[in-house]
Amino acid sequence: MRAGDISILIDAGLTGDRLEEHLQSHGVAAESLSGIVLTHLHGDHFGCAGKISRRQKVTVFASDDGVKSNAVVGRLKKLSRFHPGDVLEFNQLRVFTIPISHDAPGTVACVVEYEGARFGIATDLGRASDRVAAEFYRSNGFLLEFNH
């Protein structure tokens, strides 16, 4: 997501080189990322987060419960833990983390807010809770991905 001069990445499941190519094709330099927010710690969602973090000195944000269940992510030097329900702030851009059901501990949906505009992202959404529905209803748009 890019808002003004702030760029964040939500999930990082591609290979590091492929992700950097993808970012570059959209005019975003990986080193300009303000952070990488992980919705959960399955490999297809965090695959290259560590590599990008180390290469570009970018902080990875992951839920405390997720980190406790994943030793690899827990060893990252630039790691910031959050609890589902916390709000992550990147200057004027805010990321609301919303707990959702999934088989990975600490899984969250995200609503990104910037200057009054809101965009929701829910990956591997098994079932939408009332809170997810309410937050997404208040959003200008949303992305849903579910594979189970």
C-alpha positions as CSV (number, residue, x, y, z in Angstrom):
1,M,0.0,0.0,0.0
2,R,1.2,3.4,-0.8
3,A,-0.2,6.6,0.6
4,G,1.6,9.9,0.1
5,D,5.2,9.2,0.8
6,I,4.5,6.2,3.0
7,S,4.7,2.6,1.6
8,I,4.0,-0.5,3.5
9,L,3.7,-4.1,2.4
10,I,1.0,-6.4,3.7
11,D,2.3,-10.0,3.5
12,A,5.4,-11.0,1.6
13,G,4.9,-14.5,0.1
14,L,6.9,-14.2,-3.1
15,T,10.6,-14.8,-3.4
16,G,12.7,-11.8,-2.4
17,D,13.9,-11.1,-5.9
18,R,10.4,-11.5,-7.4
19,L,8.9,-9.2,-4.7
20,E,11.5,-6.5,-5.3
21,E,10.8,-6.7,-9.1
22,H,7.1,-6.4,-8.5
23,L,7.5,-3.4,-6.2
24,Q,9.8,-1.8,-8.7
25,S,7.3,-2.3,-11.5
26,H,4.9,-0.3,-9.4
27,G,7.3,2.5,-8.7
28,V,8.2,1.5,-5.1
29,A,11.8,0.9,-4.1
30,A,12.0,-1.9,-1.5
31,E,14.3,0.2,0.6
32,S,11.6,2.9,0.9
33,L,9.1,0.6,2.7
34,S,8.1,1.8,6.1
35,G,7.3,-1.7,7.2
36,I,6.1,-5.2,6.3
37,V,2.9,-6.2,8.1
38,L,2.2,-10.0,8.2
39,T,-1.4,-11.2,8.5
40,H,-0.2,-14.6,9.7
41,L,2.9,-16.8,9.6
42,H,2.2,-19.4,6.9
43,G,5.0,-19.5,4.3
44,D,2.9,-18.2,1.5
45,H,2.3,-15.0,3.4
46,F,5.7,-14.4,5.1
47,G,8.1,-16.3,2.7
48,C,10.6,-13.5,2.0
49,A,9.8,-11.0,4.8
50,G,13.1,-11.9,6.5
51,K,15.1,-11.5,3.4
52,I,13.6,-8.2,2.5
53,S,13.9,-7.0,6.1
54,R,17.6,-7.9,6.3
55,R,18.4,-6.6,2.8
56,Q,16.6,-3.3,3.0
57,K,16.6,-2.7,6.8
58,V,12.8,-2.8,7.0
59,T,10.9,-3.7,10.1
60,V,8.6,-6.7,10.0
61,F,5.3,-6.4,12.1
62,A,3.9,-9.7,13.2
63,S,1.4,-10.8,15.9
64,D,3.0,-11.9,19.2
65,D,1.1,-15.3,19.1
66,G,2.3,-15.8,15.5
67,V,5.9,-15.1,16.4
68,K,5.8,-17.4,19.4
69,S,4.8,-20.2,17.0
70,N,7.4,-19.5,14.4
71,A,11.1,-19.5,15.4
72,V,12.3,-18.2,12.1
73,V,10.4,-15.0,12.2
74,G,11.2,-14.7,15.9
75,R,14.9,-14.4,15.1
76,L,14.5,-11.3,12.9
77,K,16.5,-8.3,14.1
78,K,14.0,-5.8,12.8
79,L,10.8,-7.3,14.3
80,S,7.9,-5.5,16.0
81,R,5.3,-7.6,17.7
82,F,1.7,-6.6,18.0
83,H,-1.5,-8.1,19.5
84,P,-4.5,-8.6,17.2
85,G,-6.7,-5.5,17.7
86,D,-3.7,-3.1,17.9
87,V,-3.3,-0.2,15.6
88,L,0.0,0.2,13.8
89,E,1.0,3.7,12.9
90,F,3.2,4.8,10.1
91,N,3.1,8.6,10.3
92,Q,-0.4,9.5,9.0
93,L,-1.1,6.0,7.8
94,R,-2.7,3.6,10.3
95,V,-3.2,-0.1,10.1
96,F,-6.0,-1.6,12.2
97,T,-5.4,-5.2,13.0
98,I,-8.5,-7.3,13.4
99,P,-8.4,-10.9,14.7
100,I,-9.8,-13.5,12.3
101,S,-10.3,-17.2,12.4
102,H,-7.6,-19.3,10.7
103,D,-5.4,-22.3,11.7
104,A,-2.4,-20.1,12.3
105,P,-2.1,-18.3,15.7
106,G,-2.5,-14.6,15.7
107,T,-4.1,-14.2,12.3
108,V,-5.4,-10.8,11.4
109,A,-7.2,-8.9,8.8
110,C,-6.1,-5.3,8.2
111,V,-7.8,-2.0,7.5
112,V,-5.5,0.6,6.2
113,E,-6.6,4.2,6.8
114,Y,-5.1,7.3,5.4
115,E,-6.6,10.8,5.2
116,G,-10.1,9.4,5.8
117,A,-9.9,6.7,3.1
118,R,-10.0,3.1,4.3
119,F,-9.1,-0.1,2.6
120,G,-9.6,-3.6,4.1
121,I,-7.5,-6.7,3.4
122,A,-8.4,-10.2,4.6
123,T,-6.4,-13.2,3.5
124,D,-7.2,-16.8,4.3
125,L,-10.5,-15.6,5.7
126,G,-12.4,-18.6,6.9
127,R,-15.5,-16.8,8.3
128,A,-16.1,-13.1,8.6
129,S,-16.9,-12.0,12.2
130,D,-19.3,-9.2,12.9
131,R,-16.2,-7.0,13.6
132,V,-14.6,-7.7,10.2
133,A,-17.9,-7.1,8.5
134,A,-18.4,-3.8,10.3
135,E,-14.9,-2.6,9.6
136,F,-15.0,-3.5,5.9
137,Y,-18.5,-2.0,5.6
138,R,-16.9,1.3,6.7
139,S,-14.1,1.0,4.1
140,N,-13.9,2.5,0.6
141,G,-12.9,-0.9,-0.8
142,F,-11.5,-4.2,0.2
143,L,-9.6,-7.3,-0.9
144,L,-10.7,-10.8,0.2
145,E,-8.6,-13.9,-0.4
146,F,-9.6,-17.3,0.9
147,N,-8.5,-20.7,-0.1
148,H,-10.2,-23.0,2.3
